[in-house]
Amino acid sequence: MSEHLVIMPTYNEKENIENIIRVVLQLDFAVHLLIVDDSSPDGTAGIVKQLQTEFAGRLFIEERQGKLGLGTAYIHGFKWALDSTYQYIYEMDADFSHPPEQLQNLYKACQVEGVGVGIGSRYVRGGEVVNWPFKRLLMSRGASFYVRLITFMPVADATAGFVCYKRSFLEKLDFSKIQFVGYAFQIEMKFAAWQLGFKLREVPITFKDRVEGFSKMSSAIFNEAFFGVIKMRWKGWTQSYGRLPQK
């Protein structure tokens, strides 16, 4: 049984899904992979199921009814992971924008004493973004600067979606208190860990824009992040993200 589970939400990723599964599961760094598919009409789930025989015991799929959002897909995966014995749980996109070979570096970041979240960062020394239009890059960097300004959270890449969480953090987190499902979900998860006293550690990655398929980014998702950060900061002063003690 591996200690490591990669969670990969999908919606219409038929162009990428077989290749990314093969790359991740053939790494020297042994991980299991959970696909959380939101009823992709392009047949993504069917491709995953065909590969499960080849990767028996390492490749899993959870199918949900309807397009329910990135945040809820990850929370579904977190709960699935906590029902097993995984100690390190990773977020990763299916479009090759996140470099699979860097998964082990995220793990090493989380091995450091007190660190609850390892972040694959585009905006620390050594990190970079490839093939993004200037407007998208400006929006992303601006969002991270805005998050630091409002929350004082010590993270250069607050919207990063290539992340490793320690089980101890996810066990302490009350998932019902995570309010955001889109762009802001990644921010809120980091903020929750920081509020609960876990250290955040960034490691540089090279982020490459997708070649196949289509981005799920929209103005509505960005607006959720912009206005949600203020709400999140206020909530952080008035309530904890932690689970209530069991009676």
LOPA-74974 format. One record per residue: residue in one letter; x, y, z of N, C-alpha, C in turn. Coordinates in steps of 0.05 Angstrom, whole numbers, padded with zeros to 5 digits, always signed. Layout:
REM residues N
aXYZXYZXYZ/...
This chain:
REM residues 247
m+00017-00024+00000+00000+00000+00000+00018+00025+00000/s+00013+00043-00019+00029+00067-00020+00020+00087+00001/e+00038+00104+00010+00031+00126+00028+00021+00150+00012/h+00023+00149-00014+00019+00173-00031-00004+00170-00050/l-00023+00189-00049-00045+00189-00067-00047+00216-00082/v-00046+00214-00109-00051+00237-00126-00080+00239-00133/i-00093+00262-00128-00121+00266-00136-00121+00284-00160/m-00136+00275-00181-00136+00289-00206-00165+00293-00215/p-00177+00316-00212-00204+00321-00222-00204+00323-00252/t-00225+00313-00265-00226+00315-00294-00254+00323-00303/y-00253+00338-00325-00278+00344-00340-00269+00349-00369/n-00277+00330-00387-00269+00331-00415-00239+00333-00419/e-00226+00311-00410-00196+00310-00413-00188+00285-00429/k-00204+00277-00449-00198+00253-00464-00171+00255-00479/e-00163+00280-00487-00138+00283-00502-00114+00278-00484/n-00117+00282-00458-00094+00281-00440-00094+00257-00421/i-00117+00246-00415-00120+00228-00392-00102+00203-00393/e-00102+00189-00416-00086+00165-00417-00056+00171-00413/n-00047+00192-00427-00018+00198-00425-00010+00207-00397/i-00027+00223-00384-00019+00232-00357-00020+00209-00337/i-00039+00191-00340-00040+00168-00322-00015+00151-00325/r-00007+00146-00350+00017+00130-00355+00042+00143-00343/v+00045+00169-00347+00068+00183-00337+00069+00182-00307/v+00047+00188-00294+00046+00189-00265+00051+00161-00252/l+00039+00141-00263+00041+00114-00251+00066+00099-00259/q+00081+00110-00278+00107+00098-00285+00131+00113-00274/l+00126+00132-00256+00148+00146-00243+00162+00127-00224/d+00188+00132-00219+00202+00117-00198+00190+00122-00171/f+00178+00145-00167+00165+00153-00142+00137+00140-00142/a+00134+00119-00127+00109+00103-00129+00086+00117-00115/v+00065+00122-00131+00041+00135-00121+00016+00119-00130/h-00006+00124-00117-00032+00115-00127-00045+00140-00139/l-00065+00136-00157-00078+00158-00171-00108+00154-00170/l-00121+00175-00161-00151+00176-00160-00161+00197-00179/i-00176+00189-00199-00189+00207-00217-00217+00213-00207/v-00224+00239-00204-00251+00247-00196-00263+00260-00221/d-00281+00246-00234-00292+00255-00259-00321+00265-00256/d-00326+00289-00266-00352+00301-00264-00369+00296-00289/s-00374+00270-00294-00391+00262-00317-00383+00274-00343/s-00357+00272-00349-00347+00284-00374-00362+00272-00398/p-00374+00289-00414-00389+00278-00438-00371+00268-00460/d-00344+00273-00458-00326+00265-00479-00315+00236-00475/g-00324+00223-00454-00315+00195-00449-00289+00192-00433/t-00281+00213-00419-00257+00211-00402-00258+00188-00383/a-00281+00184-00369-00283+00163-00349-00279+00135-00362/g-00290+00131-00386-00287+00106-00399-00258+00099-00405/i-00242+00118-00412-00214+00114-00417-00200+00105-00391/v-00207+00119-00369-00195+00111-00343-00202+00083-00336/k-00227+00075-00340-00235+00048-00333-00221+00027-00349/q-00215+00033-00374-00201+00014-00391-00172+00009-00381/l-00161+00030-00368-00133+00028-00358-00132+00015-00330/q-00154+00012-00317-00153+00002-00289-00143-00027-00288/t-00148-00043-00308-00137-00070-00308-00107-00070-00309/e-00096-00053-00326-00067-00051-00329-00054-00040-00303/f-00068-00022-00290-00056-00010-00265-00073-00018-00241/a-00079-00044-00239-00097-00054-00218-00085-00047-00190/g-00102-00037-00172-00093-00031-00145-00079-00005-00143/r-00075+00010-00165-00061+00036-00164-00077+00058-00177/l-00096+00051-00194-00112+00071-00208-00141+00068-00200/f-00153+00090-00191-00180+00089-00181-00196+00112-00194/i-00222+00109-00195-00239+00130-00206-00264+00133-00189/e-00272+00157-00184-00297+00165-00172-00312+00182-00192/e-00336+00173-00199-00352+00189-00218-00375+00204-00203/r-00377+00229-00210-00398+00246-00197-00418+00254-00219/q-00442+00260-00210-00464+00268-00229-00464+00298-00233/g-00455+00307-00256-00455+00335-00262-00429+00348-00257/k-00426+00372-00268-00401+00388-00264-00404+00404-00239/l-00392+00394-00217-00397+00405-00190-00375+00423-00180/g-00353+00426-00195-00332+00445-00187-00307+00433-00177/l-00285+00447-00182-00259+00437-00174-00256+00432-00144/g-00265+00451-00128-00262+00448-00099-00277+00424-00088/t-00301+00420-00096-00316+00397-00086-00304+00371-00096/a-00292+00371-00120-00279+00347-00130-00255+00340-00112/y-00239+00359-00105-00217+00354-00087-00226+00345-00059/i-00246+00358-00049-00256+00350-00022-00267+00321-00023/h-00280+00314-00044-00289+00287-00048-00265+00268-00047/g-00244+00276-00061-00219+00259-00061-00206+00258-00034/f-00205+00281-00020-00193+00281+00007-00207+00262+00026/k-00234+00262+00025-00249+00244+00043-00244+00215+00035/w-00242+00210+00009-00236+00183-00001-00208+00174+00010/a-00189+00192+00009-00162+00186+00018-00161+00181+00048/l-00176+00197+00064-00176+00193+00093-00190+00168+00102/d-00207+00157+00084-00219+00131+00090-00199+00108+00087/s-00176+00114+00076-00154+00094+00073-00131+00103+00090/t-00107+00094+00084-00084+00099+00101-00063+00118+00089/y-00071+00132+00068-00052+00150+00054-00043+00172+00073/q-00017+00178+00073-00005+00198+00090+00001+00225+00076/y+00004+00223+00050+00010+00247+00034-00010+00248+00010/i-00025+00269+00008-00046+00271-00012-00040+00295-00030/y-00040+00291-00056-00031+00311-00075-00054+00320-00093/e-00053+00346-00100-00070+00357-00121-00054+00360-00146/m-00067+00353-00169-00052+00355-00194-00072+00357-00217/d-00066+00374-00237-00083+00376-00261-00076+00354-00280/a-00096+00348-00298-00093+00327-00317-00081+00336-00344/d-00074+00361-00346-00067+00372-00373-00037+00376-00377/f-00021+00364-00359+00009+00366-00361+00019+00394-00355/s+00003+00412-00344+00013+00438-00335+00030+00434-00310/h+00024+00414-00294+00040+00408-00270+00059+00385-00277/p+00085+00389-00271+00105+00369-00279+00105+00344-00260/p+00096+00321-00270+00095+00297-00253+00121+00290-00239/e+00143+00296-00252+00169+00289-00240+00175+00305-00215/q+00159+00326-00210+00163+00343-00186+00147+00334-00162/l+00131+00313-00165+00115+00303-00143+00133+00296-00119/q+00156+00284-00124+00173+00276-00102+00184+00300-00087/n+00189+00322-00101+00198+00347-00088+00176+00358-00070/l+00151+00356-00078+00129+00364-00060+00129+00347-00034/y+00133+00322-00038+00135+00304-00015+00158+00312+00004/k+00181+00317-00008+00204+00325+00009+00198+00351+00024/a+00184+00369+00011+00176+00394+00025+00159+00388+00049/c+00141+00369+00047+00123+00362+00069+00136+00345+00090/q+00160+00334+00085+00174+00318+00105+00186+00336+00126/v+00191+00362+00120+00203+00380+00139+00186+00383+00164/e+00198+00384+00187+00183+00386+00212+00163+00408+00212/g+00138+00402+00218+00117+00422+00221+00104+00431+00196/v+00114+00423+00173+00102+00431+00148+00078+00415+00141/g+00055+00428+00136+00031+00413+00129+00024+00414+00100/v+00036+00433+00085+00029+00437+00057+00055+00443+00041/g+00060+00426+00021+00081+00432+00002+00069+00442-00024/i+00079+00465-00034+00067+00479-00056+00086+00481-00079/g+00077+00471-00103+00092+00475-00127+00088+00503-00137/s+00109+00519-00134+00106+00548-00138+00119+00558-00164/r+00103+00574-00178+00113+00588-00203+00129+00613-00197/y+00125+00624-00172+00134+00651-00167+00155+00653-00145/v+00169+00632-00139+00193+00633-00122+00217+00630-00140/r+00241+00635-00130+00265+00633-00146+00267+00605-00157/g+00271+00604-00183+00273+00578-00197+00248+00569-00210/g+00225+00581-00203+00200+00575-00216+00195+00592-00240/e+00179+00582-00259+00172+00597-00282+00146+00588-00295/v+00136+00604-00313+00111+00598-00328+00118+00598-00358/v+00110+00578-00372+00116+00575-00401+00090+00576-00417/n+00090+00593-00438+00069+00593-00458+00042+00605-00448/w+00042+00620-00426+00018+00633-00418+00016+00661-00431/p-00007+00669-00440-00010+00696-00450-00005+00716-00427/f+00005+00740-00435+00013+00760-00414-00010+00767-00396/k-00034+00769-00407-00057+00776-00391-00063+00755-00369/r-00061+00730-00376-00065+00709-00357-00044+00709-00335/l-00019+00713-00343+00003+00714-00324-00001+00738-00305/l-00008+00761-00316-00012+00784-00299-00034+00780-00279/m-00056+00767-00288-00078+00761-00270-00070+00742-00248/s-00055+00722-00254-00046+00703-00234-00027+00715-00214/r-00007+00730-00223+00012+00742-00205-00002+00764-00189/g-00020+00778-00201-00035+00799-00187-00052+00787-00165/a-00064+00764-00171-00081+00751-00151-00064+00743-00126/s-00040+00731-00131-00024+00723-00109-00014+00747-00092/f-00007+00769-00105+00001+00793-00091-00023+00803-00074/y-00047+00803-00086-00071+00812-00072-00076+00795-00047/v-00073+00769-00050-00077+00751-00027-00058+00758-00004/r-00033+00761-00011-00013+00768+00010-00020+00795+00023/l-00029+00814+00007-00036+00840+00018-00059+00839+00037/i-00079+00822+00031-00103+00821+00048-00099+00802+00072/t-00085+00780+00068-00084+00759+00089-00058+00758+00104/f-00036+00770+00093-00009+00768+00104+00002+00739+00104/m-00011+00722+00089-00002+00694+00087+00024+00693+00072/p+00045+00680+00082+00071+00680+00070+00074+00660+00047/v+00059+00665+00025+00060+00647+00002+00062+00664-00023/a+00081+00659-00040+00085+00674-00065+00065+00666-00086/d+00057+00640-00086+00038+00630-00107+00013+00619-00094/a-00004+00637-00085-00027+00630-00069-00048+00614-00085/t-00049+00617-00111-00068+00603-00128-00058+00577-00139/a-00034+00569-00131-00022+00544-00142-00040+00520-00137/g-00042+00503-00157-00058+00479-00155-00043+00453-00155/f-00016+00455-00153+00001+00431-00152+00011+00430-00123/v-00001+00413-00107+00002+00415-00078+00003+00388-00065/c+00019+00386-00043+00019+00362-00026+00009+00369+00001/y-00011+00354+00011-00021+00359+00038-00013+00335+00056/k-00004+00341+00080-00001+00319+00100-00028+00310+00110/r-00030+00285+00116-00055+00274+00127-00063+00289+00152/s-00043+00296+00169-00050+00308+00195-00065+00335+00191/f-00059+00350+00170-00074+00374+00164-00103+00368+00156/l-00106+00349+00137-00132+00343+00127-00150+00331+00149/e-00138+00316+00167-00154+00305+00189-00164+00327+00208/k-00149+00348+00210-00156+00370+00228-00176+00389+00215/l-00177+00390+00188-00193+00409+00174-00223+00401+00173/d-00240+00420+00179-00269+00417+00176-00276+00424+00147/f-00281+00404+00130-00285+00410+00101-00310+00427+00096/s-00329+00426+00114-00354+00441+00110-00349+00471+00112/k-00326+00479+00123-00320+00508+00125-00305+00519+00101/i-00297+00501+00082-00285+00510+00057-00308+00519+00039/q-00310+00544+00032-00333+00555+00018-00330+00557-00012/f-00305+00557-00022-00301+00564-00050-00297+00539-00067/v-00306+00539-00092-00304+00516-00109-00286+00520-00133/g-00280+00545-00140-00264+00550-00164-00236+00560-00157/y-00228+00581-00170-00201+00593-00167-00194+00598-00137/a-00214+00607-00122-00209+00614-00094-00205+00589-00076/f-00213+00566-00085-00210+00542-00069-00181+00537-00061/q-00162+00540-00081-00134+00536-00075-00124+00556-00054/i-00134+00581-00056-00126+00601-00036-00136+00593-00008/e-00161+00585-00007-00173+00580+00019-00161+00556+00033/m-00153+00536+00017-00140+00512+00030-00114+00520+00043/k-00098+00536+00029-00073+00545+00041-00078+00563+00065/f-00097+00580+00063-00104+00598+00085-00113+00581+00110/a-00129+00561+00105-00139+00544+00127-00115+00530+00141/a-00096+00520+00125-00073+00506+00137-00057+00526+00154/w-00053+00550+00143-00038+00571+00157-00052+00579+00183/q-00079+00582+00181-00094+00590+00205-00093+00569+00226/l-00092+00543+00218-00091+00521+00237-00063+00515+00248/g-00044+00532+00240-00017+00530+00251+00003+00513+00236/f-00004+00504+00212+00014+00488+00196+00032+00506+00179/k+00057+00498+00175+00075+00513+00158+00070+00507+00129/l+00074+00527+00112+00072+00524+00083+00099+00526+00071/r+00107+00508+00054+00133+00508+00042+00131+00507+00011/e+00143+00526-00002+00141+00527-00032+00166+00516-00044/v+00162+00501-00066+00185+00491-00082+00181+00500-00111/p+00202+00508-00125+00198+00518-00152+00191+00497-00172/i+00173+00504-00190+00165+00487-00212+00164+00503-00238/t+00166+00489-00260+00160+00501-00286+00132+00494-00294/f+00115+00514-00296+00087+00510-00303+00084+00514-00333/k+00072+00495-00347+00069+00497-00376+00039+00498-00382/d+00031+00516-00399+00003+00518-00407-00005+00493-00422/r-00030+00485-00419-00039+00460-00432-00036+00462-00463/v-00030+00439-00475-00028+00437-00504-00054+00426-00516/e-00065+00406-00502-00090+00393-00511-00113+00401-00492/g-00138+00402-00504-00161+00408-00488-00164+00438-00483/f-00182+00445-00465-00189+00473-00461-00188+00480-00432/s-00179+00505-00426-00178+00515-00398-00206+00518-00387/k-00208+00513-00361-00234+00516-00347-00237+00544-00334/m-00216+00561-00337-00216+00587-00325-00238+00605-00337/s-00251+00621-00320-00272+00640-00329-00271+00665-00312/s-00285+00686-00322-00286+00711-00306-00301+00706-00280/a-00321+00689-00280-00336+00684-00255-00319+00671-00234/i-00301+00652-00243-00283+00640-00224-00263+00660-00212/f-00253+00678-00230-00235+00698-00220-00249+00718-00201/n-00273+00725-00207-00288+00743-00189-00293+00730-00162/e-00298+00704-00162-00301+00690-00136-00276+00693-00119/a-00253+00691-00132-00228+00694-00117-00224+00723-00107/f-00229+00742-00124-00224+00770-00117-00240+00779-00093/f-00266+00774-00095-00284+00783-00073-00283+00763-00049/g-00278+00738-00056-00278+00718-00034-00255+00720-00015/v-00232+00731-00023-00209+00734-00005-00216+00752+00018/i-00230+00773+00013-00238+00791+00035-00256+00777+00055/k-00275+00763+00044-00294+00747+00061-00278+00726+00077/m-00260+00713+00064-00244+00692+00077-00227+00703+00099/r-00215+00726+00095-00198+00739+00115-00215+00746+00140/w-00239+00756+00135-00257+00763+00157-00265+00738+00172/k-00272+00718+00158-00280+00693+00171-00257+00681+00188/g-00232+00685+00178-00209+00675+00192-00205+00689+00219/w-00215+00713+00222-00214+00727+00248-00236+00717+00267/t-00258+00707+00257-00281+00701+00273-00286+00672+00278/q-00274+00654+00263-00279+00626+00267-00255+00609+00257/s-00253+00585+00268-00231+00567+00261-00240+00549+00238/y-00220+00540+00222-00225+00520+00202-00223+00492+00213/g-00217+00489+00238-00213+00463+00250-00239+00449+00257/r-00237+00423+00258-00259+00407+00267-00264+00411+00297/l-00289+00410+00305-00296+00412+00334-00288+00386+00347/p-00278+00388+00372-00270+00363+00387-00294+00344+00390/q-00288+00318+00387-00308+00298+00390-00316+00296+00420/k-00342+00294+00425-00352+00292+00453-00353+00262+00460/
